[in-house]
Amino acid sequence: MSVYTPQRAGPNDAFEQEVEWRYEMRRDCQEILPGVLLGPSQVAKDLNKLRALGVTHIICVRDEQEAFSVRPRFPENFQYLTLDVKDSDEQNLIRLFPTAKQFIDSGLSSGGKVLVHCNGGITLSPAFVVMFVMQRLNMSWEDALQAVQNKRYCISCNGGFLAQLKEYESIYRANLMVSSHPPAAPRPGARRKRDDDDESGDSHKRVIHSSDYAEDSMVL
């Protein structure tokens, strides 16, 4: 059986370890970032494996038609987030991602591990993990996609999802720029000057109104 060794995405420490990909690995999950695992629903059905991996939180991404099989299996053992997502170019991922990101952040901040899975771990769940990696490590969408694929080679997002990954890069970078450059507070002197100008303007308006009233009286 041939073995594929993917190229590393870059010098980021999170992706320094290369993975020798074997076809049967698609049935297992891979740790993309420390504490963030990506895989198929097959892993999410194995309670002993989940415990051995140290999983505490699980994001179940599914098409509504798969709800009978792709669902929270052990709600008494793990915290779950279920996202109904269609494998369609028209599906809006950007609207759903903040909920997923908050859930992953919560799991990591509590010292847990988060498994993100869909039915096959190929299209739906990888899109969310790529978005998380992109923002977490301040990467471009291409580098984030390649980095995730370096760990789980079988992922394949549809064209609509890829377009949204590119769009989300612009969104998160814009938000990052705004947060790093907050608007400067007005100088006290400038504020006093504006207040003086406002008072002057108000007085001028009052004079004009008085003159108008006087002229009206004269006409009468």
Secondary structure as the mmCIF struct_conf table of DSSP 4:
data_model
#
loop_
_struct_conf.conf_type_id
_struct_conf.id
_struct_conf.beg_label_comp_id
_struct_conf.beg_label_asym_id
_struct_conf.beg_label_seq_id
_struct_conf.end_label_comp_id
_struct_conf.end_label_asym_id
_struct_conf.end_label_seq_id
STRN STRN1 TYR A 4 TYR A 4
HELX_LH_PP_P HELX_LH_PP_P1 PRO A 6 ARG A 8
BEND BEND1 GLY A 10 PRO A 11
HELX_RH_3T_P HELX_RH_3T_P1 ASP A 13 PHE A 15
BEND BEND2 GLN A 17 GLN A 17
STRN STRN2 TRP A 21 TRP A 21
HELX_RH_3T_P HELX_RH_3T_P2 TYR A 23 ARG A 27
BEND BEND3 ASP A 28 ASP A 28
STRN STRN3 GLN A 30 LEU A 33
TURN_TY1_P TURN_TY1_P1 PRO A 34 GLY A 35
STRN STRN4 VAL A 36 PRO A 40
HELX_RH_AL_P HELX_RH_AL_P1 SER A 41 ALA A 44
TURN_TY1_P TURN_TY1_P2 LYS A 45 LYS A 45
HELX_RH_AL_P HELX_RH_AL_P2 LEU A 47 LEU A 53
TURN_TY1_P TURN_TY1_P3 GLY A 54 GLY A 54
STRN STRN5 HIS A 57 ARG A 62
HELX_RH_3T_P HELX_RH_3T_P3 GLU A 64 GLU A 66
TURN_TY1_P TURN_TY1_P4 ALA A 67 SER A 69
BEND BEND4 VAL A 70 ARG A 71
BEND BEND5 ARG A 73 ARG A 73
TURN_TY1_P TURN_TY1_P5 PRO A 75 ASN A 77
BEND BEND6 PHE A 78 PHE A 78
STRN STRN6 GLN A 79 ASP A 84
BEND BEND7 ASP A 87 SER A 88
TURN_TY1_P TURN_TY1_P6 ASP A 89 GLU A 90
TURN_TY1_P TURN_TY1_P7 ILE A 94 LEU A 96
HELX_RH_AL_P HELX_RH_AL_P3 PHE A 97 SER A 109
TURN_TY1_P TURN_TY1_P8 SER A 110 GLY A 111
STRN STRN7 VAL A 114 CYS A 118
BEND BEND8 ASN A 119 THR A 123
HELX_RH_AL_P HELX_RH_AL_P4 LEU A 124 ARG A 136
TURN_TY1_P TURN_TY1_P9 LEU A 137 ASN A 138
HELX_RH_AL_P HELX_RH_AL_P5 TRP A 141 LYS A 151
BEND BEND9 ARG A 152 ARG A 152
TURN_TY1_P TURN_TY1_P10 TYR A 153 CYS A 154
HELX_RH_AL_P HELX_RH_AL_P6 GLY A 159 SER A 180
BEND BEND10 HIS A 181 HIS A 181
HELX_LH_PP_P HELX_LH_PP_P2 PRO A 182 ARG A 187
HELX_RH_AL_P HELX_RH_AL_P7 PRO A 188 VAL A 219
#
